C-alpha cells in the first residue's frame, strides 16, 4: 500500500514508528522518498540515516555499516553535529552486533559527548543504554551498572516509549546479573508492555527470551520451555537472525535440565542451521558445548569429544578476543576520562571562581580517592581518612540499607583507623538514630546538648554526630554516620560541603556493592567452567577407554600404534585370547563374565611394567605392547608370567573360577608394514597357539606361518 505524505517531516515521523515493526516495508518507502526528494533538501540526510537504520533492523549489518560510514564522512565535512550524534549511536549498535566492541565503544562515547555538547540529555539516554548493553556483552557488570546510574542522572520526562522499553530490558539484564529475579521480572513485564503497545517485535523477543532465562535459573523449567518455544515459534522470529540463537541456547539448557534430550537435539540442529548461514563464534561454542552434552547422553562419545574440543577452542578464541576488546575499550575510556576530567575541571573552576577553593579541593579529593575503591571495607577506611582529615571525625560507620529484610547491615565501622565488629540493626529499633535517618530520609545532626552514644572506645565521647542518608534515584542505598569529639561540627559550611560530597559517596558505595555482586557471579562462572572442563576430560577418557575394564580401547590402540610405527623403538605385539571364558559366560551369566574380565584386566595391569601397554579390543580379546624384551627367550619369560597370572583362580560370588589364555606374538620389524598386519599376524599366531593346546604362546615367523 502506497502512503501519501504532505511533507518530508510527516514521512519521517511515520517511517520512524513503522521501522520498529516492519523495517522491510519502511526501507522500500524511504528509498522511494530518496528518489523523489532533492538532494539539497534539509531533511535529505535524515532520509539517508533512516535507510541505514532499516538495514540495521533487518540484520543487514555490513550494509548498515557502509551506509553509516558514508553518512558520518558527510556530516563531518559539513559540520553537522546533530547528524554525527545520530550516526555515531547507530554505528555503535552495528559494530557491537558485529563483535567489534572497542570500535563500538568509541562510536557510542563520541555520540554521548555530542549529546552533552548539544545539551540534549534526552538523546543521551539511548546512547547510554547501548553502552550499558555493550559492557554486559563483555560481562562487565560494574561498568554496565555505572552506565545505568548515569542514565538515571539524566532528565527522564521526555524519554520515548521505545527507549523506555529498552531501559526496562537493560534493568532486567543487570538485575539477573546480581540474581535479583524479582526486580528482573518486574522490568521484563514493563518491557513487554511497551513492546505490545508499539508492536515492537525485537523488544518482545528479547524480553521473552530473558523471561525464559529467569524461569530456568529459578528452576521453573517447564514454564521456561513453554515461553522459549513460543518465542522461537513466532512467525517473525526469523528477523532476529543470528541474535535469535540466544533463545535456542536458553531453551536447550532448560530441556536438558528436564532430561528431554531428544527435543533438545532437534533445537540444537535448528540453531546450527542459523549459525551455518550467519556465523557467530560466541554462539557457535555455546551450541557446540550443548551438542557435546547431548551426544554424551546418547552414548556418542566420539562426537561429544570432537564437539567439546572445538567448543573449547572457540571459547578460548572468544575469551581472548573479549580481553583484547576490553583492554582497547579500557584504554579508550581512560583517555576519555582524562580528557573529560580536564574539561570538567576547567568548567568547574570557571563556575566556582567566587566559591571557596577549599570546597573545590575537598570535593575533588573525595571523588578521586573514592572512585577506584571496590571493596566495602576499604571504602570505609578511605571515607574515615578523608572525614578525619577535613572534618575532624574520629569514627565513621557505613551501613547498607536492606529494605526487604527491614534492617541496616553495617559494612564498615572505623574508629581511630581500626575496624570494629559489624552487625545488623533492625528497623524495629526506633530509638536508633540510624533507623530514624532511614525513616526521615534527611540528614540528622546532633550535638553535646543531646545524649550521644559512641561505637567502640567508651572514653571517646562524641560531641557532634552526623547521620547522612545516601540516595541514588530516590532509593536509599546506605546510611553514613560520622562522630567527632569536637563541639559544633557537621553544620553550616561543613554540612553544605558534606552534602556536595554525598553523591560521590553514594556512587562509591553503589559501585562497591555492584562489584561484590559481580565477584560472586565470577566465582560461580569459574566453578561452572571447572565443571565443564572436568566433563570434557571425562568425555575424552570415555572415548579412549573400554567402559567395562577401563583399559585403553581399539581407538587408543590405533593412535598408539601410529606413533610407535613412526619411531625406531622396537617392540613386541601380543594378541591375548582367553581360554575357557565362554563356558563361564554361558553357565553363570554375563554379570559374572564381566567380573572375570575386570579381574583379568587388573592382573594384566599388575604384571605389566609401567612402560608396557594393554588394551581390550573385543569380548575376551586383549592386546599387549611390550618394550625392551625383544629377544624371544626374554619375551617368552615375560609372557609366561602373564599366563601364570591369568591362570590363578578367580573368586566371584563365592564361586572359584578358572580361565587361561593363548597368546600370539609378532615382533615389529621391517617385514611388518602396518597395524593391520600386526593384528592379522598376531591373530594367526594366537590361533596357532590354541591349536597347540590351552595356555600356549606362539611367535609369528613370516617364513613358517
VEXKE-918854 format. One record per residue (C-alpha): residue in three letters; x, y, z. Coordinates in steps of 0.5 Angstrom, whole numbers, plus 500, padded with zeros to 3 digits. Layout:
BEGIN
alaXYZ...
END
This chain:
BEGIN
unk500500500unk503507498unk502512503unk502520501unk505525505unk504532505unk512534508unk518530509unk518531516unk511528516unk514522512unk520522517unk515521523unk511516520unk517512518unk521512525unk515509528unk514504522unk521502523unk521498529unk515494527unk516493519unk523495517unk523492510unk517496508unk520502511unk526501507unk522501501unk519507503unk525511505unk529509498unk523512494unk523518498unk530519497unk529519489unk523524490unk527529495unk532534492unk539532495unk539539497unk533539502unk535540509unk532533511unk535529506unk541527511unk535524515unk532520510unk539517509unk540516516unk533512516unk535508510unk542506514unk537504520unk533500516unk539496514unk541495522unk534493524unk534488518unk540485521unk544487515unk550489519unk555490514unk550494509unk548499515unk556500517unk558502510unk552507509unk553510516unk561511515unk559515509unk554519513unk559520518unk564523513unk559528510unk557530517unk564532519unk565535512unk559540513unk560540521unk553537522unk554535530unk547533530unk548528525unk554526527unk551524534unk545520531unk550517526unk555515532unk550512536unk547507530unk555506528unk556504536unk550499535unk552496529unk559495531unk557492537unk553487534unk559485529unk563484535unk568490534unk567492542unk573497542unk570501536unk563501538unk565504545unk569509542unk563511537unk558511543unk562515547unk563520542unk556520541unk555521548unk560527548unk556531543unk549530547unk553534552unk556539548unk549540544unk545540551unk541534549unk540530555unk534526553unk538524547unk544522551unk539516554unk539511548unk547512548unk548510555unk543505554unk547502548unk554503552unk551499558unk549493554unk556493550unk559492557unk554487559unk556483553unk563484555unk561481562unk563488565unk557488570unk560494574unk561499568unk554497566unk551499572unk555505572unk552507565unk545506568unk547510574unk549516569unk542515565unk538516572unk542522573unk539525566unk532528566unk527522564unk521526563unk522527555unk524519554unk520516548unk516509549unk522506545unk527508550unk523507556unk522499554unk530499552unk531502559unk527496563unk530491559unk537493561unk535494568unk533487568unk539484565unk543488570unk538485576unk539478573unk547479574unk546480581unk541475582unk535479584unk530476580unk524479583unk527486580unk528483574unk521480573unk518487574unk523490569unk521485564unk514486565unk515493564unk519492557unk513487555unk508492556unk512497552unk513492546unk506491546unk504498546unk509499540unk508493536unk516493538unk518485536unk525486537unk524488544unk518483545unk523477543unk529480547unk524481554unk521474553unk528470552unk530474558unk524472562unk525464560unk532465563unk530468569unk525462570unk530457568unk535460573unk529459578unk528452577unk521453573unk524449568unk517447564unk515454564unk522457561unk521451556unk514454554unk516461554unk522460550unk518455545unk513461544unk519466542unk522461537unk515459534unk513466533unk513468525unk517474526unk523470530unk527470523unk528477523unk532476529unk538473525unk544470529unk542474535unk536469536unk541464538unk540466545unk533464545unk535457543unk541457548unk536458554unk531453551unk536447550unk539448557unk532448560unk530442556unk537438558unk536440565unk529437565unk532431562unk529432555unk535431551unk531428544unk528435544unk534439546unk538435540unk532438535unk533445537unk541444537unk540443530unk536449528unk541453532unk546450528unk543452521unk542459523unk550459525unk551456518unk548462515unk551467520unk557465523unk558468530unk564465534unk561466541unk554463540unk558457536unk562455542unk555455546unk552451541unk558446541unk558445548unk551443548unk552439543unk557435547unk553434553unk547432548unk552427545unk555424551unk548423554unk546419548unk553415548unk556418542unk563420546unk567421540unk562426537unk562429544unk569429545unk570433538unk565438539unk568439546unk575440543unk572445538unk568449543unk574449548unk578452542unk573457540unk571459548unk579461548unk579465542unk572469544unk575470551unk582472548unk578477543unk574480549unk580481553unk583485547unk577489546unk576490554unk583493554unk582497548unk576500551unk579501558unk585505554unk580509550unk576510557unk582512561unk584517555unk576520555unk576520563unk583524563unk580529557unk573529561unk576530568unk581536565unk575539561unk570539567unk576541572unk576547568unk569548567unk568548575unk574552576unk570558572unk564556575unk567557582unk571563582unk568566587unk567560592unk571557597unk578554594unk578549600unk571547598unk573545591unk579542593unk576537598unk570535593unk576533588unk580530593unk573525595unk572524588unk579522586unk580518593unk573514593unk573513585unk577507585unk575503591unk572497590unk572493597unk567496602unk571495608unk577499604unk572504602unk570505610unk578506611unk578511605unk572515608unk575515615unk581518613unk578524609unk573525614unk578525619unk583530615unk577535613unk572535619unk576532625unk572526625unk574520630unk569515628unk565513622unk560508621unk557506614unk551501614unk548499607unk540499607unk537492607unk529494606unk527487604unk529485611unk528491614unk535492617unk541496616unk547492615unk554495618unk559494612unk565498616unk566501623unk572505623unk575508630unk582511630unk583508624unk581501627unk576496624unk570495629unk566489629unk560489625unk553488626unk546489623unk541494626unk533492626unk528498623unk524496630unk530500634unk526506633unk531510638unk537509634unk539515630unk541511624unk534508624unk531515625unk535517619unk532512615unk525514616unk526521615unk531521609unk534527611unk541529615unk541529622unk546533626unk547532634unk551536639unk553536646unk546538649unk543531646unk545525650unk550522645unk553515645unk559512641unk561506638unk567503641unk572506646unk568509652unk573514653unk572517646unk566522648unk562524641unk560532642unk558532635unk554527631unk552527623unk547521620unk547522613unk543518608unk546516601unk541516596unk541514589unk535516585unk531517591unk533510593unk536510600unk543506599unk546507605unk547511612unk554514614unk555516621unk560521623unk563523630unk567528633unk570529640unk570537638unk564541639unk559544634unk562540628unk558538622unk554544621unk554551617unk559551611unk562544613unk555541613unk554544606unk561541604unk559534606unk552535602unk556537596unk560530597unk554526598unk553524591unk561522590unk560518597unk553514594unk556512588unk562510591unk558505596unk554503590unk560501586unk563497591unk556494592unk556492585unk563490585unk561485590unk556482586unk560481580unk565478584unk560473587unk558472579unk565471577unk566466583unk560462580unk563462573unk569460575unk566454578unk562453572unk568453568unk571448572unk565443572unk566444564unk573442564unk572436568unk566434564unk571435558unk576431561unk571425563unk569425555unk576425553unk577419557unk571415555unk573416548unk579412549unk578407554unk574401555unk568402559unk568395563unk575395564unk578402564unk583399559unk585403553unk580401547unk581400540unk581407538unk587409543unk591403541unk591405534unk593412536unk599409540unk601404534unk601410529unk606413534unk610407535unk611405528unk614412526unk619411531unk625407531unk624404538unk623396538unk617393541unk613386541unk606386540unk602380543unk595378542unk591375548unk585371548unk582368554unk581360554unk575358558unk572364558unk565363554unk563357559unk563361565unk559367561unk554362559unk554358565unk554364570unk551370566unk554376563unk555379570unk560374573unk563374566unk564382566unk567381573unk572376571unk574381565unk575386570unk580381575unk584379568unk585387567unk587388574unk592383573unk595385567unk596392570unk599389576unk604384572unk606389566unk611394567unk609402567unk612403560unk608397557unk601398554unk595394555unk588395551unk582391551unk579390543unk574385544unk570381548unk575377551unk581379547unk587384549unk593387546unk599388549unk605392547unk612390550unk618394550unk626392552unk625385552unk625384544unk629377545unk625371544unk627368551unk626374555unk619375551unk617368553unk619369560unk615376561unk609373557unk609366561unk609371568unk603374564unk600367563unk601365570unk598371573unk591370569unk591362571unk590364578unk584362581unk578368581unk573368586unk567371584unk560371588unk563365593unk565361586unk572359584unk573360577unk579359572unk581361566unk587361562unk590365555unk593363549unk598369546unk600370539unk606375539unk609379533unk616383533unk615389530unk621390524unk621392517unk617386515unk611388518unk609395515unk602397518unk598396524unk593392520unk599387519unk601387526unk594385528unk593380523unk599376524unk599376532unk592374531unk594368526unk600366532unk595366537unk590361534unk597357532unk598357540unk591355541unk592349536unk598347541unk594347547unk591351552unk595357555unk600357550unk605362547unk607362539unk611367536unk610369529unk615368524unk614370516unk617364513unk614359517unk607362519
END
